């Protein structure tokens, strides 16, 4: 039986999420764990080796370009898991939510010498107000899932999110800075995130402050004017916004005399998207 999308959204807004016992299990049940894993956005733990990997640009990282592929791979069995909790109904519901702009993915690609891209890592989740409810991730290359998560954290910081839900704690998540809290505390944070209304901000200038801080980590944001990507006209850009980072990254592709140089200099010399992400996360670690 298909999952009603409105019911699914209401469940997440109440701290409840769906699971299945196996990939081919037609039954879906609802879960409200006693404890929750969250990753504080100012507490992402980036090792030197991970920072080096991110800065190297070994992976090409995108967002929302292969959502159906990401969730399909997450639903597959793998060497470390014989069964997954993502059945056909959950997969279908999230693909529909993605089409409606509620669910998002981050993808890591490996590019060979001929320019052929292969999807080697990624994650997906659901946006509820200022919260991102992470669902699942996968890795087919060393550090690919870590890089995807790092880019997600950077995207949420720039987009003015306040909560990253990881559902259940794992050693992998703990190594990256995730902590475990009670369901009661999680609900308090979730409800605060849903009521959260950050001030409008300049999607171009606010994420990188005049003091060199990135993503408003030092509180350098404010009200400003950005460019509406649909119309090309100036408009107030509000957060939380999963797409805010895209505006910043687009600036790195602009003519150097117009803004890319200023962005790079204020980010401590971050002259590429990968270096910008590494610089932002270094300030939060």
LUMZADO-757088 format. One record per residue (C-alpha): residue number from 1; residue in one letter; x, y, z. Coordinates in Angstrom, 2 decimals. Layout:
<site><n>NUM</n><res>A</res><x>X</x><y>Y</y><z>Z</z></site>
...
END
This chain:
<site><n>1</n><res>X</res><x>0.00</x><y>0.00</y><z>0.00</z></site>
<site><n>2</n><res>X</res><x>1.42</x><y>3.37</y><z>-1.03</z></site>
<site><n>3</n><res>X</res><x>2.33</x><y>5.86</y><z>1.69</z></site>
<site><n>4</n><res>X</res><x>0.29</x><y>9.06</y><z>1.70</z></site>
<site><n>5</n><res>X</res><x>2.70</x><y>11.96</y><z>1.27</z></site>
<site><n>6</n><res>X</res><x>0.86</x><y>14.28</y><z>3.65</z></site>
<site><n>7</n><res>X</res><x>0.90</x><y>11.57</y><z>6.31</z></site>
<site><n>8</n><res>X</res><x>4.62</x><y>11.04</y><z>5.72</z></site>
<site><n>9</n><res>X</res><x>5.39</x><y>14.74</y><z>6.14</z></site>
<site><n>10</n><res>X</res><x>3.28</x><y>14.96</y><z>9.29</z></site>
<site><n>11</n><res>X</res><x>5.07</x><y>11.91</y><z>10.70</z></site>
<site><n>12</n><res>X</res><x>8.50</x><y>13.46</y><z>10.20</z></site>
<site><n>13</n><res>X</res><x>7.27</x><y>16.73</y><z>11.67</z></site>
<site><n>14</n><res>X</res><x>6.30</x><y>14.69</y><z>14.75</z></site>
<site><n>15</n><res>X</res><x>9.63</x><y>12.86</y><z>15.02</z></site>
<site><n>16</n><res>X</res><x>8.41</x><y>9.60</y><z>13.47</z></site>
<site><n>17</n><res>X</res><x>9.72</x><y>7.89</y><z>10.35</z></site>
<site><n>18</n><res>X</res><x>8.91</x><y>4.76</y><z>8.28</z></site>
<site><n>19</n><res>X</res><x>10.91</x><y>1.55</y><z>7.95</z></site>
<site><n>20</n><res>X</res><x>10.46</x><y>-1.94</y><z>6.54</z></site>
<site><n>21</n><res>X</res><x>11.96</x><y>-5.20</y><z>7.74</z></site>
<site><n>22</n><res>X</res><x>13.41</x><y>-5.95</y><z>4.31</z></site>
<site><n>23</n><res>X</res><x>13.70</x><y>-4.54</y><z>0.82</z></site>
<site><n>24</n><res>X</res><x>10.96</x><y>-6.81</y><z>-0.54</z></site>
<site><n>25</n><res>X</res><x>8.70</x><y>-6.55</y><z>2.51</z></site>
<site><n>26</n><res>X</res><x>5.38</x><y>-4.93</y><z>1.47</z></site>
<site><n>27</n><res>X</res><x>4.65</x><y>-3.81</y><z>5.03</z></site>
<site><n>28</n><res>X</res><x>5.84</x><y>-0.46</y><z>6.37</z></site>
<site><n>29</n><res>X</res><x>5.89</x><y>0.41</y><z>10.06</z></site>
<site><n>30</n><res>X</res><x>6.47</x><y>3.64</y><z>11.94</z></site>
<site><n>31</n><res>X</res><x>9.43</x><y>4.20</y><z>14.26</z></site>
<site><n>32</n><res>X</res><x>9.82</x><y>6.59</y><z>17.20</z></site>
<site><n>33</n><res>X</res><x>13.14</x><y>5.65</y><z>18.82</z></site>
<site><n>34</n><res>X</res><x>13.90</x><y>6.42</y><z>22.45</z></site>
<site><n>35</n><res>X</res><x>17.18</x><y>8.06</y><z>21.47</z></site>
<site><n>36</n><res>X</res><x>18.19</x><y>9.98</y><z>18.33</z></site>
<site><n>37</n><res>X</res><x>21.49</x><y>10.66</y><z>16.65</z></site>
<site><n>38</n><res>X</res><x>22.05</x><y>14.20</y><z>15.46</z></site>
<site><n>39</n><res>X</res><x>25.11</x><y>15.88</y><z>14.00</z></site>
<site><n>40</n><res>X</res><x>25.53</x><y>19.42</y><z>15.38</z></site>
<site><n>41</n><res>X</res><x>26.29</x><y>21.63</y><z>12.39</z></site>
<site><n>42</n><res>X</res><x>29.01</x><y>23.43</y><z>14.32</z></site>
<site><n>43</n><res>X</res><x>30.54</x><y>20.16</y><z>15.47</z></site>
<site><n>44</n><res>X</res><x>31.39</x><y>18.31</y><z>12.26</z></site>
<site><n>45</n><res>X</res><x>34.61</x><y>16.45</y><z>12.92</z></site>
<site><n>46</n><res>X</res><x>36.90</x><y>16.65</y><z>9.91</z></site>
<site><n>47</n><res>X</res><x>40.18</x><y>14.76</y><z>10.07</z></site>
<site><n>48</n><res>X</res><x>43.26</x><y>16.01</y><z>8.26</z></site>
<site><n>49</n><res>X</res><x>42.97</x><y>13.20</y><z>5.75</z></site>
<site><n>50</n><res>X</res><x>39.32</x><y>14.01</y><z>5.02</z></site>
<site><n>51</n><res>X</res><x>40.14</x><y>17.69</y><z>4.64</z></site>
<site><n>52</n><res>X</res><x>42.89</x><y>16.78</y><z>2.20</z></site>
<site><n>53</n><res>X</res><x>40.50</x><y>14.55</y><z>0.25</z></site>
<site><n>54</n><res>X</res><x>37.88</x><y>17.30</y><z>0.04</z></site>
<site><n>55</n><res>X</res><x>40.40</x><y>19.96</y><z>-1.01</z></site>
<site><n>56</n><res>X</res><x>41.88</x><y>17.68</y><z>-3.65</z></site>
<site><n>57</n><res>X</res><x>38.61</x><y>17.59</y><z>-5.54</z></site>
<site><n>58</n><res>X</res><x>38.98</x><y>13.83</y><z>-6.00</z></site>
<site><n>59</n><res>X</res><x>35.21</x><y>13.58</y><z>-6.20</z></site>
<site><n>60</n><res>X</res><x>32.84</x><y>15.77</y><z>-8.14</z></site>
<site><n>61</n><res>X</res><x>29.99</x><y>16.59</y><z>-5.76</z></site>
<site><n>62</n><res>X</res><x>26.50</x><y>17.55</y><z>-6.87</z></site>
<site><n>63</n><res>X</res><x>23.08</x><y>17.95</y><z>-5.29</z></site>
<site><n>64</n><res>X</res><x>19.70</x><y>16.77</y><z>-6.55</z></site>
<site><n>65</n><res>X</res><x>21.06</x><y>15.52</y><z>-9.87</z></site>
<site><n>66</n><res>X</res><x>20.58</x><y>11.77</y><z>-9.28</z></site>
<site><n>67</n><res>X</res><x>18.08</x><y>11.39</y><z>-6.46</z></site>
<site><n>68</n><res>X</res><x>16.42</x><y>8.25</y><z>-7.81</z></site>
<site><n>69</n><res>X</res><x>19.81</x><y>6.59</y><z>-8.32</z></site>
<site><n>70</n><res>X</res><x>20.95</x><y>7.47</y><z>-4.80</z></site>
<site><n>71</n><res>X</res><x>17.87</x><y>6.06</y><z>-3.07</z></site>
<site><n>72</n><res>X</res><x>17.91</x><y>2.97</y><z>-5.31</z></site>
<site><n>73</n><res>X</res><x>21.52</x><y>2.22</y><z>-4.36</z></site>
<site><n>74</n><res>X</res><x>20.80</x><y>2.89</y><z>-0.67</z></site>
<site><n>75</n><res>X</res><x>17.98</x><y>0.34</y><z>-0.92</z></site>
<site><n>76</n><res>X</res><x>20.27</x><y>-2.36</y><z>-2.32</z></site>
<site><n>77</n><res>X</res><x>21.88</x><y>-5.03</y><z>-0.18</z></site>
<site><n>78</n><res>X</res><x>25.63</x><y>-4.64</y><z>0.25</z></site>
<site><n>79</n><res>X</res><x>28.56</x><y>-6.43</y><z>1.81</z></site>
<site><n>80</n><res>X</res><x>27.98</x><y>-4.85</y><z>5.21</z></site>
<site><n>81</n><res>X</res><x>24.20</x><y>-5.31</y><z>5.15</z></site>
<site><n>82</n><res>X</res><x>22.19</x><y>-8.21</y><z>3.78</z></site>
<site><n>83</n><res>X</res><x>18.86</x><y>-6.41</y><z>4.08</z></site>
<site><n>84</n><res>X</res><x>17.83</x><y>-2.79</y><z>3.97</z></site>
<site><n>85</n><res>X</res><x>14.83</x><y>-1.04</y><z>5.46</z></site>
<site><n>86</n><res>X</res><x>13.86</x><y>0.81</y><z>2.26</z></site>
<site><n>87</n><res>X</res><x>11.01</x><y>-1.02</y><z>0.56</z></site>
<site><n>88</n><res>X</res><x>9.27</x><y>-0.08</y><z>-2.68</z></site>
<site><n>89</n><res>X</res><x>6.64</x><y>2.10</y><z>-0.97</z></site>
<site><n>90</n><res>X</res><x>9.23</x><y>4.15</y><z>0.92</z></site>
<site><n>91</n><res>X</res><x>11.33</x><y>4.54</y><z>-2.22</z></site>
<site><n>92</n><res>X</res><x>8.33</x><y>5.66</y><z>-4.28</z></site>
<site><n>93</n><res>X</res><x>7.16</x><y>8.12</y><z>-1.61</z></site>
<site><n>94</n><res>X</res><x>10.56</x><y>9.78</y><z>-1.33</z></site>
<site><n>95</n><res>X</res><x>10.91</x><y>10.07</y><z>-5.08</z></site>
<site><n>96</n><res>X</res><x>7.56</x><y>11.86</y><z>-5.16</z></site>
<site><n>97</n><res>X</res><x>8.65</x><y>14.11</y><z>-2.28</z></site>
<site><n>98</n><res>X</res><x>11.81</x><y>14.90</y><z>-4.22</z></site>
<site><n>99</n><res>X</res><x>9.72</x><y>15.88</y><z>-7.24</z></site>
<site><n>100</n><res>X</res><x>7.80</x><y>18.26</y><z>-4.95</z></site>
<site><n>101</n><res>X</res><x>10.99</x><y>19.79</y><z>-3.53</z></site>
<site><n>102</n><res>X</res><x>10.83</x><y>18.24</y><z>-0.06</z></site>
<site><n>103</n><res>X</res><x>13.51</x><y>15.55</y><z>-0.38</z></site>
<site><n>104</n><res>X</res><x>17.08</x><y>16.09</y><z>-1.53</z></site>
<site><n>105</n><res>X</res><x>20.23</x><y>14.20</y><z>-2.33</z></site>
<site><n>106</n><res>X</res><x>23.97</x><y>14.81</y><z>-2.41</z></site>
<site><n>107</n><res>X</res><x>26.03</x><y>12.79</y><z>-4.89</z></site>
<site><n>108</n><res>X</res><x>29.73</x><y>11.98</y><z>-5.17</z></site>
<site><n>109</n><res>X</res><x>31.07</x><y>11.14</y><z>-8.61</z></site>
<site><n>110</n><res>X</res><x>34.34</x><y>9.63</y><z>-9.69</z></site>
<site><n>111</n><res>X</res><x>35.52</x><y>10.93</y><z>-13.08</z></site>
<site><n>112</n><res>X</res><x>37.98</x><y>8.90</y><z>-15.13</z></site>
<site><n>113</n><res>X</res><x>40.55</x><y>10.18</y><z>-17.63</z></site>
<site><n>114</n><res>X</res><x>38.00</x><y>10.04</y><z>-20.42</z></site>
<site><n>115</n><res>X</res><x>35.57</x><y>12.19</y><z>-18.47</z></site>
<site><n>116</n><res>X</res><x>33.18</x><y>9.35</y><z>-17.71</z></site>
<site><n>117</n><res>X</res><x>31.39</x><y>9.83</y><z>-14.39</z></site>
<site><n>118</n><res>X</res><x>30.45</x><y>7.05</y><z>-11.99</z></site>
<site><n>119</n><res>X</res><x>28.23</x><y>7.52</y><z>-8.95</z></site>
<site><n>120</n><res>X</res><x>30.37</x><y>6.28</y><z>-6.05</z></site>
<site><n>121</n><res>X</res><x>28.74</x><y>7.82</y><z>-3.00</z></site>
<site><n>122</n><res>X</res><x>25.76</x><y>9.77</y><z>-1.82</z></site>
<site><n>123</n><res>X</res><x>22.99</x><y>10.39</y><z>0.66</z></site>
<site><n>124</n><res>X</res><x>19.42</x><y>11.59</y><z>0.76</z></site>
<site><n>125</n><res>X</res><x>16.98</x><y>13.06</y><z>3.24</z></site>
<site><n>126</n><res>X</res><x>13.93</x><y>15.20</y><z>3.89</z></site>
<site><n>127</n><res>X</res><x>13.65</x><y>18.89</y><z>4.73</z></site>
<site><n>128</n><res>X</res><x>11.25</x><y>19.90</y><z>7.50</z></site>
<site><n>129</n><res>X</res><x>11.56</x><y>23.64</y><z>8.11</z></site>
<site><n>130</n><res>X</res><x>15.08</x><y>24.29</y><z>9.37</z></site>
<site><n>131</n><res>X</res><x>15.78</x><y>20.57</y><z>9.87</z></site>
<site><n>132</n><res>X</res><x>17.28</x><y>18.06</y><z>7.48</z></site>
<site><n>133</n><res>X</res><x>16.24</x><y>14.50</y><z>8.30</z></site>
<site><n>134</n><res>X</res><x>19.00</x><y>12.30</y><z>6.92</z></site>
<site><n>135</n><res>X</res><x>17.74</x><y>8.93</y><z>5.72</z></site>
<site><n>136</n><res>X</res><x>20.53</x><y>6.83</y><z>4.28</z></site>
<site><n>137</n><res>X</res><x>23.94</x><y>7.02</y><z>2.62</z></site>
<site><n>138</n><res>X</res><x>26.19</x><y>4.73</y><z>0.61</z></site>
<site><n>139</n><res>X</res><x>29.81</x><y>4.53</y><z>-0.47</z></site>
<site><n>140</n><res>X</res><x>31.42</x><y>2.62</y><z>-3.32</z></site>
<site><n>141</n><res>X</res><x>34.78</x><y>4.34</y><z>-3.03</z></site>
<site><n>142</n><res>X</res><x>36.91</x><y>5.20</y><z>-0.02</z></site>
<site><n>143</n><res>X</res><x>35.69</x><y>8.32</y><z>1.82</z></site>
<site><n>144</n><res>X</res><x>32.89</x><y>8.97</y><z>-0.70</z></site>
<site><n>145</n><res>X</res><x>30.12</x><y>8.93</y><z>1.92</z></site>
<site><n>146</n><res>X</res><x>32.23</x><y>11.09</y><z>4.25</z></site>
<site><n>147</n><res>X</res><x>32.71</x><y>13.65</y><z>1.50</z></site>
<site><n>148</n><res>X</res><x>28.99</x><y>13.60</y><z>0.71</z></site>
<site><n>149</n><res>X</res><x>28.17</x><y>14.21</y><z>4.37</z></site>
<site><n>150</n><res>X</res><x>30.75</x><y>17.00</y><z>4.59</z></site>
<site><n>151</n><res>X</res><x>29.20</x><y>18.76</y><z>1.62</z></site>
<site><n>152</n><res>X</res><x>25.74</x><y>18.28</y><z>3.15</z></site>
<site><n>153</n><res>X</res><x>26.86</x><y>19.92</y><z>6.40</z></site>
<site><n>154</n><res>X</res><x>28.34</x><y>22.83</y><z>4.45</z></site>
<site><n>155</n><res>X</res><x>25.15</x><y>23.16</y><z>2.42</z></site>
<site><n>156</n><res>X</res><x>23.01</x><y>23.23</y><z>5.58</z></site>
<site><n>157</n><res>X</res><x>25.24</x><y>25.81</y><z>7.24</z></site>
<site><n>158</n><res>X</res><x>25.11</x><y>28.15</y><z>4.25</z></site>
<site><n>159</n><res>X</res><x>21.38</x><y>27.51</y><z>3.92</z></site>
<site><n>160</n><res>X</res><x>20.79</x><y>28.50</y><z>7.57</z></site>
<site><n>161</n><res>X</res><x>19.52</x><y>25.11</y><z>8.76</z></site>
<site><n>162</n><res>X</res><x>19.70</x><y>24.39</y><z>12.48</z></site>
<site><n>163</n><res>X</res><x>19.27</x><y>20.62</y><z>12.82</z></site>
<site><n>164</n><res>X</res><x>20.73</x><y>17.57</y><z>11.07</z></site>
<site><n>165</n><res>X</res><x>18.92</x><y>14.40</y><z>12.14</z></site>
<site><n>166</n><res>X</res><x>20.83</x><y>11.13</y><z>11.63</z></site>
<site><n>167</n><res>X</res><x>18.18</x><y>8.85</y><z>13.21</z></site>
<site><n>168</n><res>X</res><x>20.36</x><y>6.05</y><z>14.65</z></site>
<site><n>169</n><res>X</res><x>23.92</x><y>6.31</y><z>15.94</z></site>
<site><n>170</n><res>X</res><x>26.69</x><y>4.37</y><z>14.20</z></site>
<site><n>171</n><res>X</res><x>30.45</x><y>4.30</y><z>14.72</z></site>
<site><n>172</n><res>X</res><x>30.80</x><y>5.96</y><z>11.31</z></site>
<site><n>173</n><res>X</res><x>28.58</x><y>8.89</y><z>12.31</z></site>
<site><n>174</n><res>X</res><x>30.16</x><y>9.18</y><z>15.76</z></site>
<site><n>175</n><res>X</res><x>33.59</x><y>9.53</y><z>14.16</z></site>
<site><n>176</n><res>X</res><x>32.28</x><y>12.54</y><z>12.24</z></site>
<site><n>177</n><res>X</res><x>30.86</x><y>14.30</y><z>15.27</z></site>
<site><n>178</n><res>X</res><x>27.36</x><y>12.88</y><z>15.71</z></site>
<site><n>179</n><res>X</res><x>25.96</x><y>12.73</y><z>19.22</z></site>
<site><n>180</n><res>X</res><x>23.05</x><y>10.87</y><z>20.79</z></site>
<site><n>181</n><res>X</res><x>20.19</x><y>12.65</y><z>22.54</z></site>
<site><n>182</n><res>X</res><x>16.86</x><y>11.57</y><z>23.99</z></site>
<site><n>183</n><res>X</res><x>13.76</x><y>11.56</y><z>21.82</z></site>
<site><n>184</n><res>X</res><x>12.28</x><y>14.23</y><z>24.07</z></site>
<site><n>185</n><res>X</res><x>15.25</x><y>16.53</y><z>23.49</z></site>
<site><n>186</n><res>X</res><x>15.16</x><y>15.74</y><z>19.79</z></site>
<site><n>187</n><res>X</res><x>11.49</x><y>16.73</y><z>19.59</z></site>
<site><n>188</n><res>X</res><x>12.28</x><y>20.03</y><z>21.31</z></site>
<site><n>189</n><res>X</res><x>14.96</x><y>20.74</y><z>18.71</z></site>
<site><n>190</n><res>X</res><x>12.76</x><y>19.56</y><z>15.86</z></site>
<site><n>191</n><res>X</res><x>9.86</x><y>21.77</y><z>16.88</z></site>
<site><n>192</n><res>X</res><x>12.21</x><y>24.72</y><z>17.30</z></site>
<site><n>193</n><res>X</res><x>13.59</x><y>24.05</y><z>13.81</z></site>
<site><n>194</n><res>X</res><x>10.09</x><y>24.05</y><z>12.35</z></site>
<site><n>195</n><res>X</res><x>9.30</x><y>27.36</y><z>14.03</z></site>
<site><n>196</n><res>X</res><x>12.68</x><y>28.77</y><z>13.03</z></site>
<site><n>197</n><res>X</res><x>12.59</x><y>31.83</y><z>10.79</z></site>
<site><n>198</n><res>X</res><x>16.04</x><y>33.19</y><z>10.11</z></site>
<site><n>199</n><res>X</res><x>16.42</x><y>36.72</y><z>8.80</z></site>
<site><n>200</n><res>X</res><x>16.66</x><y>37.22</y><z>5.08</z></site>
<site><n>201</n><res>X</res><x>20.25</x><y>37.26</y><z>3.93</z></site>
<site><n>202</n><res>X</res><x>22.38</x><y>37.89</y><z>0.88</z></site>
<site><n>203</n><res>X</res><x>23.02</x><y>34.50</y><z>-0.66</z></site>
<site><n>204</n><res>X</res><x>26.15</x><y>35.94</y><z>-2.22</z></site>
<site><n>205</n><res>X</res><x>27.71</x><y>37.97</y><z>0.57</z></site>
<site><n>206</n><res>X</res><x>26.38</x><y>36.58</y><z>3.82</z></site>
<site><n>207</n><res>X</res><x>27.85</x><y>33.04</y><z>3.71</z></site>
<site><n>208</n><res>X</res><x>31.35</x><y>34.54</y><z>3.63</z></site>
<site><n>209</n><res>X</res><x>31.73</x><y>37.34</y><z>6.12</z></site>
<site><n>210</n><res>X</res><x>34.07</x><y>40.32</y><z>5.97</z></site>
<site><n>211</n><res>X</res><x>36.19</x><y>38.73</y><z>8.70</z></site>
<site><n>212</n><res>X</res><x>36.79</x><y>35.65</y><z>6.57</z></site>
<site><n>213</n><res>X</res><x>34.18</x><y>33.48</y><z>8.25</z></site>
<site><n>214</n><res>X</res><x>32.15</x><y>31.25</y><z>5.99</z></site>
<site><n>215</n><res>X</res><x>28.51</x><y>30.28</y><z>6.19</z></site>
<site><n>216</n><res>X</res><x>27.60</x><y>32.76</y><z>8.92</z></site>
<site><n>217</n><res>X</res><x>29.47</x><y>30.64</y><z>11.49</z></site>
<site><n>218</n><res>X</res><x>30.63</x><y>33.80</y><z>13.22</z></site>
<site><n>219</n><res>X</res><x>27.27</x><y>35.46</y><z>12.97</z></site>
<site><n>220</n><res>X</res><x>28.19</x><y>37.81</y><z>10.16</z></site>
<site><n>221</n><res>X</res><x>24.95</x><y>37.37</y><z>8.25</z></site>
<site><n>222</n><res>X</res><x>22.21</x><y>39.90</y><z>7.84</z></site>
<site><n>223</n><res>X</res><x>19.60</x><y>41.18</y><z>5.47</z></site>
<site><n>224</n><res>X</res><x>20.71</x><y>41.57</y><z>1.91</z></site>
<site><n>225</n><res>X</res><x>19.81</x><y>41.30</y><z>-1.72</z></site>
<site><n>226</n><res>X</res><x>20.60</x><y>38.32</y><z>-3.89</z></site>
<site><n>227</n><res>X</res><x>19.69</x><y>37.35</y><z>-7.42</z></site>
<site><n>228</n><res>X</res><x>16.59</x><y>35.31</y><z>-8.16</z></site>
<site><n>229</n><res>X</res><x>17.87</x><y>32.36</y><z>-10.21</z></site>
<site><n>230</n><res>X</res><x>14.56</x><y>32.01</y><z>-12.01</z></site>
<site><n>231</n><res>X</res><x>14.13</x><y>35.63</y><z>-13.11</z></site>
<site><n>232</n><res>X</res><x>17.63</x><y>37.08</y><z>-12.86</z></site>
<site><n>233</n><res>X</res><x>16.26</x><y>40.00</y><z>-10.84</z></site>
<site><n>234</n><res>X</res><x>17.38</x><y>41.18</y><z>-7.43</z></site>
<site><n>235</n><res>X</res><x>15.33</x><y>39.82</y><z>-4.56</z></site>
<site><n>236</n><res>X</res><x>15.55</x><y>39.04</y><z>-0.90</z></site>
<site><n>237</n><res>X</res><x>16.84</x><y>35.52</y><z>-0.38</z></site>
<site><n>238</n><res>X</res><x>15.49</x><y>33.81</y><z>2.71</z></site>
<site><n>239</n><res>X</res><x>16.64</x><y>30.77</y><z>4.62</z></site>
<site><n>240</n><res>X</res><x>16.49</x><y>27.91</y><z>5.37</z></site>
<site><n>241</n><res>X</res><x>17.29</x><y>27.08</y><z>1.76</z></site>
<site><n>242</n><res>X</res><x>18.84</x><y>23.86</y><z>0.50</z></site>
<site><n>243</n><res>X</res><x>19.87</x><y>25.70</y><z>-2.67</z></site>
<site><n>244</n><res>X</res><x>21.67</x><y>28.64</y><z>-1.01</z></site>
<site><n>245</n><res>X</res><x>25.08</x><y>27.03</y><z>-1.46</z></site>
<site><n>246</n><res>X</res><x>24.48</x><y>26.80</y><z>-5.20</z></site>
<site><n>247</n><res>X</res><x>24.31</x><y>30.60</y><z>-5.36</z></site>
<site><n>248</n><res>X</res><x>27.66</x><y>30.88</y><z>-3.61</z></site>
<site><n>249</n><res>X</res><x>29.27</x><y>28.26</y><z>-5.83</z></site>
<site><n>250</n><res>X</res><x>27.90</x><y>29.98</y><z>-8.91</z></site>
<site><n>251</n><res>X</res><x>29.82</x><y>33.06</y><z>-7.87</z></site>
<site><n>252</n><res>X</res><x>33.05</x><y>31.09</y><z>-8.17</z></site>
<site><n>253</n><res>X</res><x>32.22</x><y>30.61</y><z>-11.85</z></site>
<site><n>254</n><res>X</res><x>31.57</x><y>34.30</y><z>-12.47</z></site>
<site><n>255</n><res>X</res><x>34.08</x><y>36.63</y><z>-14.08</z></site>
<site><n>256</n><res>X</res><x>36.96</x><y>37.22</y><z>-11.65</z></site>
<site><n>257</n><res>X</res><x>36.53</x><y>40.97</y><z>-11.74</z></site>
<site><n>258</n><res>X</res><x>32.91</x><y>40.78</y><z>-10.66</z></site>
<site><n>259</n><res>X</res><x>32.96</x><y>38.67</y><z>-7.52</z></site>
<site><n>260</n><res>X</res><x>34.78</x><y>35.37</y><z>-7.69</z></site>
<site><n>261</n><res>X</res><x>38.02</x><y>36.94</y><z>-6.54</z></site>
<site><n>262</n><res>X</res><x>36.35</x><y>38.62</y><z>-3.60</z></site>
<site><n>263</n><res>X</res><x>34.71</x><y>35.40</y><z>-2.54</z></site>
<site><n>264</n><res>X</res><x>37.94</x><y>33.46</y><z>-2.83</z></site>
<site><n>265</n><res>X</res><x>39.97</x><y>36.00</y><z>-0.91</z></site>
<site><n>266</n><res>X</res><x>37.44</x><y>36.31</y><z>1.93</z></site>
<site><n>267</n><res>X</res><x>37.33</x><y>32.52</y><z>2.17</z></site>
<site><n>268</n><res>X</res><x>41.03</x><y>32.38</y><z>2.85</z></site>
<site><n>269</n><res>X</res><x>42.04</x><y>31.67</y><z>-0.72</z></site>
<site><n>270</n><res>X</res><x>39.32</x><y>29.11</y><z>-1.43</z></site>
<site><n>271</n><res>X</res><x>39.41</x><y>29.44</y><z>-5.21</z></site>
<site><n>272</n><res>X</res><x>37.44</x><y>26.28</y><z>-6.00</z></site>
<site><n>273</n><res>X</res><x>34.20</x><y>24.76</y><z>-4.69</z></site>
<site><n>274</n><res>X</res><x>36.10</x><y>21.94</y><z>-2.96</z></site>
<site><n>275</n><res>X</res><x>38.47</x><y>24.34</y><z>-1.22</z></site>
<site><n>276</n><res>X</res><x>35.57</x><y>26.57</y><z>-0.19</z></site>
<site><n>277</n><res>X</res><x>33.82</x><y>23.61</y><z>1.45</z></site>
<site><n>278</n><res>X</res><x>37.01</x><y>22.57</y><z>3.24</z></site>
<site><n>279</n><res>X</res><x>37.54</x><y>26.13</y><z>4.49</z></site>
<site><n>280</n><res>X</res><x>33.98</x><y>26.39</y><z>5.79</z></site>
<site><n>281</n><res>X</res><x>34.16</x><y>23.10</y><z>7.65</z></site>
<site><n>282</n><res>X</res><x>37.58</x><y>23.92</y><z>9.08</z></site>
<site><n>283</n><res>X</res><x>35.98</x><y>26.91</y><z>10.80</z></site>
<site><n>284</n><res>X</res><x>33.25</x><y>24.73</y><z>12.31</z></site>
<site><n>285</n><res>X</res><x>35.53</x><y>21.89</y><z>13.48</z></site>
END
